[in-house]
Amino acid sequence: MKKVFAVILALALCMSGTAWAYSVADTSIYVGEEGLTSIDVTPCTELDYLGCRGNQLTSLDVSKNTVLTALDCAENQLSTLNLSNNTIMRTLYCDGNQLTALDLSKNTALSYVVCSENKLTRLILGEKPSL
């Protein structure tokens, strides 16, 4: 069933103009600086690392990627970023976006964050023993 889903996903990506194909079993995906306007990684529940920096993403849903430990979504057009389900995330690069608020209170494992060059008026860190 996973192979069939991966083929369907790859076809959908190709038809939407996205040149990248990945499977739901992938634990690491890097699609940086490819001019992408959207990416759907919600089926990839085992994803540990996502690198999508330098694209034109306006939204990014990583709510189903609960084992994500590193996210590099810098230099996109993101105005919101919900990381409340990514409680074991250790590294976050979200600099160079359009973020006005960033709530990292649920991300207690964070040890490295870069969120400069945004429009942040609200940054909620919570307790971060490793930060």
C-alpha positions in Angstrom: 0.0 0.0 0.0 2.9 2.4 0.8 4.4 1.9 -2.6 1.1 2.6 -4.3 0.7 5.8 -2.2 4.2 6.9 -3.1 3.5 6.5 -6.8 0.3 8.5 -6.5 2.1 11.2 -4.5 4.9 11.4 -7.1 2.4 11.7 -9.9 0.5 14.4 -8.0 3.7 16.3 -7.4 4.7 16.1 -11.1 1.2 17.2 -12.2 1.3 20.2 -9.9 4.5 21.4 -11.4 6.7 20.2 -8.5 9.6 18.3 -9.8 10.4 16.5 -6.6 9.1 13.1 -5.6 9.4 11.5 -2.2 7.9 8.6 -0.4 6.0 8.5 2.9 8.9 6.4 4.3 11.4 9.2 3.8 12.9 10.5 7.0 14.9 13.3 5.4 13.7 15.6 2.7 15.7 18.6 1.2 14.0 20.7 -1.5 15.9 24.0 -1.0 16.0 26.8 -3.6 13.7 25.1 -6.2 11.1 27.8 -6.6 8.4 25.8 -4.9 5.2 27.5 -4.0 3.8 24.6 -2.0 4.8 21.3 -0.5 2.8 18.7 1.3 4.7 16.6 3.7 1.8 15.6 5.9 1.8 12.0 4.7 5.5 11.6 5.7 4.9 10.9 9.4 8.4 9.5 9.9 10.0 12.7 8.7 13.0 13.7 10.9 14.4 16.5 8.8 12.8 18.9 6.4 14.9 21.4 4.4 12.8 23.7 2.2 14.7 27.0 2.4 14.8 29.5 -0.3 11.5 28.8 -2.0 8.3 30.8 -2.3 6.2 28.9 0.2 3.4 30.9 1.8 2.3 28.0 4.1 3.8 24.9 5.6 1.9 22.2 7.5 4.2 20.1 9.7 1.5 19.2 12.2 1.5 15.5 11.3 5.3 15.3 11.4 5.6 14.7 15.1 9.1 13.2 15.0 10.5 16.2 13.2 13.7 17.2 15.0 15.1 19.8 12.4 13.3 22.2 10.2 14.9 24.7 7.8 12.1 26.8 6.2 14.1 30.0 6.0 13.9 32.5 3.2 10.3 31.8 2.1 7.1 33.8 2.3 5.6 32.2 5.5 3.4 34.5 7.5 2.5 31.8 10.1 4.2 28.7 11.4 2.5 26.3 13.8 5.0 24.0 15.5 2.9 23.0 18.5 2.9 19.3 17.6 6.6 19.2 17.0 7.6 18.8 20.6 10.9 17.0 20.0 12.2 19.6 17.5 15.8 20.5 18.3 16.8 22.9 15.4 14.7 25.5 13.7 15.7 28.0 10.9 12.8 30.2 10.0 14.6 33.4 9.3 13.8 35.6 6.3 10.0 35.0 6.2 7.0 37.2 7.0 6.3 35.8 10.5 4.6 38.2 12.9 4.3 35.8 15.8 6.1 32.6 16.7 5.1 30.3 19.6 7.8 27.9 20.6 6.4 27.1 24.1 5.6 23.4 23.2 9.1 22.8 21.7 10.9 22.1 24.9 13.8 20.2 23.2 14.8 23.2 21.1 18.5 24.0 21.3 19.1 26.2 18.3 16.7 28.7 16.7 17.3 31.3 14.0 14.2 33.6 13.5 15.8 36.9 12.4 14.6 38.9 9.4 10.9 38.5 10.1 8.2 40.9 11.2 8.0 39.4 14.7 6.0 41.4 17.3 5.4 38.3 19.5 7.9 35.6 20.3 6.9 33.0 22.9 9.7 30.8 24.1 8.5 29.1 27.2 11.0 27.0 29.2 14.0 25.9 27.1 16.6 24.2 29.2 18.8 23.5 26.1 18.5 27.0 24.5 
